[in-house]
Amino acid sequence: MMKKNPFIGTGVALITPFNDDYSVDYHSLRNIVDVILQNGADFLVALGTTSEAPTMTADEKAMVVKTIVDAAGARCPILLGMGGNNTAALLESIKNQDFTGIDGILSVVPYYNKPNQRGMKAHFTAVADASPVPVVLYNVPGRVGVNLQAATTVELAHHPNIVAVKEASGNIQQIMEILRDKPYDFTVLSGDDGITQPMMALGAKGVISVAANGYPKPFCKMVHEMLEGNEKEALALHYKMLRMNGLIFADGNPAGIKALMAHNGLCRNVLRLPLVPVNDNIRQEIENEYDNNLK
């Protein structure tokens, strides 16, 4: 039986806007969801890394998810970030989670304790067995300290409840090995905005994007052109966004994308410690690049 994976195309790892007093700005969050969906996003990610979820209370997280689900209004699938480095605690969280309006979970490789490949496989198998919704793996060795190797990803891809991987290793050789060896009903998504087009040329079916928070229209169009086989049009958009795709990460994420969105009036340029706004030079470069090339 073929897996049903609704996470194809452009997924947006949503920021969490904050007020000047650092409280969550739910009004702006609703507006951001609406703007992103109107400009072509295919699905949304709640409580991903870009959301600053580690700085939020349990009540805030629950309200952020509810706000996103309500604002999306069943216009698209919703992927919920649920990861951790304590497998038992994560399984308990999944057991207690309200999955109303949630279509899947995005689960990161366990961080800090650096499990080996057998440990990662056992962890994700337990998560997939426990989850009532499909699981998308998230490999981001630059953040977690260890890499989910291609062979392990392919083994996990045979689990009936693991439908995709967000690959943010930046290792094209590894990504190609996954694409070559994976089951036909398993999806590879780019986890790096800057190489989304090349990854899709190799066989990936979309992206979980930070950039599409700030310039959703051209980014979503690029992804859709690739899905439709219009590589020339997609390549032109890829190069049009290339510099900005680097600038928004130059002084940390989500600091860069928040600087751009504040420039566009979508949120305040406020982050919670330990994150801080980008430096003034980077902010000016981001604003100039957007005004000159992407506005």
N, C-alpha and C positions, 0 to 999 in steps of 0.2 A: 504494500500500500504506500503510495507516494505521500511524503510529508507535505503539509500545507504551511507554506511560509509567506506571511503577508509583508515581510520586510524586504522589499525590493525597491530600488530607486534611491531617492534622496531622503534619508532620515536626518532629522535635526536634533542634535544634543543640546537641549534648551538651556540657556542661562537662567539664573534666578535673579531678577531685578530686586534691588534693595532701596529703601528710602534713605534719606540722609541720616536718620537715627539707627540705621542698620536693620530695621524691621523689614520683613518681606513685603514687596510692593506687588500685591496680588492684582491690582487693576492693570498695571503695566504688563504683567505676565499674561493676562487674558488678551491684551492687545497684541503682544508679540506673537502668541499662538495664531491669532487671526491673520496677521500680516504674513507670517510664514506660509500658512496654508493657502492664502490667496495668491501667493507667488510660486506655487507649484510643488511644495514639499509632499512627499508620499507617506511619510510616517514621522512620529515624534518620539523622542527619548526623554523621559522624565527621570530626574535624579541621577543623571550620568555625572562623570567627572566635572564637566563644564558647569554643572548646576551649583557647585560648591557644597554639595550634600554633606560632607563631613563637618561643616560648620553649622548645620541646622539641627534643631531639636526634633524629636519624634513627632510632636504635634505640627511643627512647621512642615516637615516632610509630607505628612498626611494631607495637609491643606494644599500644598503645592501640587501634589498628584491630583487631588480632587479638582483644583482649579484648571489644570491642564485638560483633564478628561472632560469637564463641563464645557470649557472653551472650545475644544475640538468638536464636541457635539456629534461624535460618531462619523466625522468627515474623513478620518484616517485611523490606521492602527496606532496603538500606543505601546511603546516598549519601556519597561520599568527597570532602572538600574538596581540590581540586588546582588551584591558581591560581599566577600568578606574573607578573612584569613582564619576564621574559626568555623569549620564546617558544621559542627553541631549547632552553633548559634545561628548560622545562616539557615539551616534547615528549619529551625524553630521560627525564624522570621518569616520564611515562606509559608509555614503552617498557619501563622497568625495574620498574614497579609490579606487585606480585602482586595480581590482581583477584579472588582466591578469596573468595567471599562478598560481593563488592561489585557493586551493581546499577547504579551510575551515578556520575558525578563532578559536583561543584558547582564551577564555575570562575568566579572573580571577574574583573571588569574589571581590566586591568593598572593597578597603582598607581604613584604617584610620577612616572613618565616621561610621563604624561598624553597618551596617543595620541589622534589625532583619530578620527572615525567610520570612515574607511577603514581606519585601523590596527586599530581594534577588530574590524572585520569580518574582516580578514585573519587576525588573531590567533585569533579563535574558530573560523574555518573550519579553520585548521590544527589546532587542538585537537580539533575534532570529527572531522576526517579521521583523526587519529592514535588516537583513543580506541576501545578495543574494547567500551566500554559507553556508554550514552546520556549526553549532556551536558546539564546544567542551567546556564544562564547566571546570573550573580549581579551585579546592578546596584546598587551602593551608593555613590553619589557623595560622600556625607558622609565616607566612609573613603578612597576612592581618588583623589578630586580631579577626576574627570571623570564625565560622565553618558552612559550608553548610551542614545541617543535612541530614541524609539518606532519611527521608520522603520527604523533599523538593526536593532533587535530583530526587527521583522517580516521583514526580509530574511533574517536568520539563522534565523528560525523555519522557513524553507522547507528548511533543510539536513536531510537524512534522519536525522542522528544528534543533532540538537539538539531536545530534547523539551519544554523548559520554561524559564521565567525566574523567578528569585527577584527580585521587584521591591521594592527598598528605597529608592527615590528619594523616597517620600512625596509625589510629584507626581501627584495624582489625574487631572489632565487628560492627562498622559502615559500613565498606566496605562489610562485609558479608550480612548485612541487605539490602544494595543497590543491591547486586548480587541476593539475594533471591527475591526481590520485583520488580525489574526493568522489563520493557517490553522486549520481546525477541529480538527486533531489536535495543536495546540500548547497547552501549559498555562501559565497565569499563576498564580504563587504569591505570597502576601504575604510581604514581608520585614520588615514592621513589625507587631509584635503588636497595637498599639493600634488599627490600622485594618484588621485582618483581616476582621471582620464586614462593614464597608462595602465592602471590595474584593470579597468574595464576593457581596455583593448586586449588584455590577456585572458579575460573571461569573468572577472568580477561583475556582480549584478547591481552595484550601487555603492552607497557610502553612508556612514554615520558621521555627519558633518558638524563642525564648529562654525565654519565660514558662512554656512547658509542661514545662521542667525542674522547676519549683518548684511548680506547681499544675496538673498534667496533667489531672486529672479534669474540672474545669469548662471548661478551655480546649479539650480534645478534644471535649467534649460540644457546645460552641458551634459548632465547625467541622462536626461531624456533623449538627447540627440544620440548619445552612445547606445542607449538601449534600443533605439530605432535604427542603428547602423549608419548614422550620418556622421562618420568620423571626421570629415573635413570641418564641418560646422562646430563639432565639439572641440576639436583641437584649437580652433581659433579662440574659443571661449576660455579654454585651458590657459593659453598664453596671455590672454587679456587679464586673467585673475592671478597669474603666477606670482607677481610681486606682492600683492595683497595677501595671498595665501601664506607667504612667509612672514610678512610684517605682523600679522595678528598673533603670531606665536613668539615674536622676537623678545618680548619681555614678560612671557608667561601667559598661560591660559587659565581662566577666561579674561584676564586683564586686557588683552589686546582687543578681543571682540567686544567687550563692554565699552572700551574707549570709542570704538567705531559706532556702536549703537547709541551711546550718549550723544555723539556728534549728530546722529540722525534723529534724536529726540525720542528714542524708543525706551530708554532707561536712564537712570542716573549713573555716573561713573563711580560707583561705590562697590567695594568688595569687602568681605569679612576677613580679618586677620586669621591665619598668617599671610594671606594674599593682600597685595596693595595694588593701586592703579599703576599703569605703565608710566615710565618717565616721560617728561615733556617732549623730548626729542622724538621718541617713538610715536607718541600721540600725534604730534604734528605731521610726521611722515604718513601715518595711517589716514589722517584726515585729508591730506593733500592727494594721496594716491586714490582715495575714494572719489573726491571731488573732480579730479582730472580724468579718471579712467572708468569709474564704475557707477557714477551718479546717474 
